[in-house]
């Protein structure tokens, strides 16, 4: 079964410096029908104006992944990490017993457009940690590239949960298939472009929950390549 979550059905917060679209309930947006999917708790599509950002704030017991689509995102945290994330790079912060961090758009000219993803950890109380890796476009073009997993397989980021996150770029006519083990579920989030998932058409910002399917089958549509994230999740 495939259940589509259309882009224009998402929650929306406009703060002047921040435009945020919430696939699942977040902050002041609460929808009991969309509290997450399996261990996937948050997918926010954020656009932050030049020179603006999120001041220092705290998290605990959450696996937080940032995926930049355009621009740059700077990160500083209480573990002493300081970094800048650019398109093709993915950041993972395990909040564990508690961490404080800030995120800013360091550019004075360009907005930053990114996805922030929260995944529930397998237990409370992990030691906070940070990881950032580059996944070049060539590794994502025409296929699904594993970018986060519980065991760091294939050079992916390591997360504390039985979940796997893939990223792909599919031009028109290109196809990718991700088999799902019995009982597994999947969430597909289309960041840009157009594609079909198991025959269902998606546009930028749309998401889709797959349950009881043997595989995720993607096909690119439209002139521009589709940029997609796929999550392989426990029941």
N, C-alpha and C positions, 0 to 999 in steps of 0.2 A: 504494500500500500504506500502511496505517495501523498503527502499532505503539503501543499504549497503555502508559504507565508509570503505574501506579496510585499514589495518594498513600501508601497503607500499605506499598508496596514500597520507598519511598525510605529512604536512610540517615537515622539519627536520632542527634543528640547532645543530651544534657540536662546543662547545667552549673549548674543552680540559677538563675542570673541570665539564662541564655540557653537557649531551646529552639529547635533548628535542625533543619530537614528538608532533606536533600540529594538533589536529583534525580539528580545525577551524583557520581562519586567526589570526595571532598573531605576534607582533613585525615586523621583516623584511619579514615574510611570509604572502603574501596577495593573496587570491584567492576569487574573487567576488562570486563564486559559493558556497563557504563555509565560510560564515561570522557568523555562529551560527545557532541555531535551536530554534525557539520560544524565550524564555527568557534565554536559555542556550547559553552563549557567548564564553566560553573557556573550553576546556579539553586538558591540557598538560600532557603528560607522561614524567616525568623528572627523570634522574639519575644523582646524584651529587656525585663527588668523595670525599673520606675521607678528613675531615678538610676544605672543601670548602663550598661555599654557596653564597647566594644573599645578598649583602651588603644593608645597610639601604636605602630604597626607599619609595616613597609615592603612595597611592591609594586614590580614592574617588568614592562614589556612585557605589559600587559594592559589591555583596555578594560573598566572597571568601572562598572556602571549600578545605581543604587539606586532602587527604586520603592516608595514608602510607601503602605500600605493603611490603617493606623490609627495615630494618635498622631503623634509628632514625632521626627526623628532629627537630631542636631546633628553637624556635620562640621568638623574643623580639619585643615589639612595643611601640609607644609613649603613649599608655594608661597605661603603667607600667606593662603589662603582660609579663611574662617569663615562657616558658613551653617547654616540650619535647613531641613530638608526636611519638607514636610507632604503629606497626600493631595492628589493632583492635580499634584504637582511631581515631576520626574524629574531625577536628578543623573547626570552622566557625568564620570568621572575617567580620563584616559589616563595610565597609570603610566609608560610610556616608559622612559627611562634610569634612572628611580628616583624614588619619592616616598614620604614617610612621612605617615601620617594617623591620626586617631582618630575613632571614631564613638560617640556617647553618646545615651542617652535623657534629655533634659533635664527631663522631667516627674518630679515626686515622687509622682505619684498614678496615672498611667496607663502601661501597657506600650506599647511601639511594636511594630508588626507590619509587616514589610516584606520585599520580595524583593531579594536581591542577585544580580546577573547578571554573569558574566565572559565576555567575548568575546575570542578570540585576535586580536591585531592583524595587519595585513598584512605587517609586518616588525618587526624589533627596532630599538630606538634612537630612537623618536619623542621629541620634547620633551614633558615632562609638561605636562598642561593640565587645566583644570576647566571645567565648564559646568553650569548648572542652569536649567531652564525649567518654566513652569507650562502644563499642558494641562487646561483646565477641563472639568468633567464634561459640559457641553453639547457640547463638541467630540468626546467619546468615546461619547455616548449613541446607541445604534442604529447604530453604524458602527465601523470601525477607523480610528483616528487614527495617522498616522505620528509616532513620537516619537523615533526615532534612525535615522540613515542615513549613508552615506559622504559625502554632499554637502550635508547640512543642508537637504534639500528640505522645502518646506512649513513652514518654521520649526522643524524637528526638531533634536535634538541631533546633533552631528557625531561619528562614530566612524571609526577607522582600520581599516575592514574592509568587504568587499563583503557587508554584511548590513543588513537593515532590521528594525526592531522597531516593532510596532503595538500600541496599547492600545484596548480597546473595552469598552462596557457594553451588554449585551443583555438586555432584559426578555423575558418569555415571549412567543413569537411573533415577536420581532424577528429579522431575519436580516442577515448580512453576508457578503460574498464577496471573497476576495483571489485574483486570478488569479496563477498561477505560471508564469514563463517556462520554456521547455523546459530540462530538466536541473536546475532549482532544487528545493530541498527546503524544508520548513517544520517548525517546532516550535511546538506550541500548548501554552501553560501556563495552566491555569485557576486563578486566584487565589481566586475566591469564586463561590458559586452553582452552577448546573447549566446545561450546554448540550450540544448535539451538534456534532461536527465530522465532516463528510462522512458523517453518519448514525450515527456512533459516540458513545454517551452518555459524558459526562465529568462528574465531580463535583469539588468544590473540592480542590485539591492534585494532581489528575491532570495528566499531560502526554501529548502524543501526537506521534510523529514521522511525517511524511508524505513519502513518496518516490514518484516516478512519478505524482503527481497533477497534474491540470491547474489545480486551484484549491483553496483552503481555503474550505469552506462551513460557516458557523456558524449555529446557531439557538438562541436562548435558550429555557430550560426552567425551570419552577419559579416560585415566587412572587416571590423576590427577584432583582434583576438579576444576571446573571453578569458578573464582571469578568475579562477575559481578555487575555493577551499573546500575540502571534503574531510569530514570527521567520521572515523570508524569507532563506534561506541558500544559499550556493554549494554545488555538489555536493561 
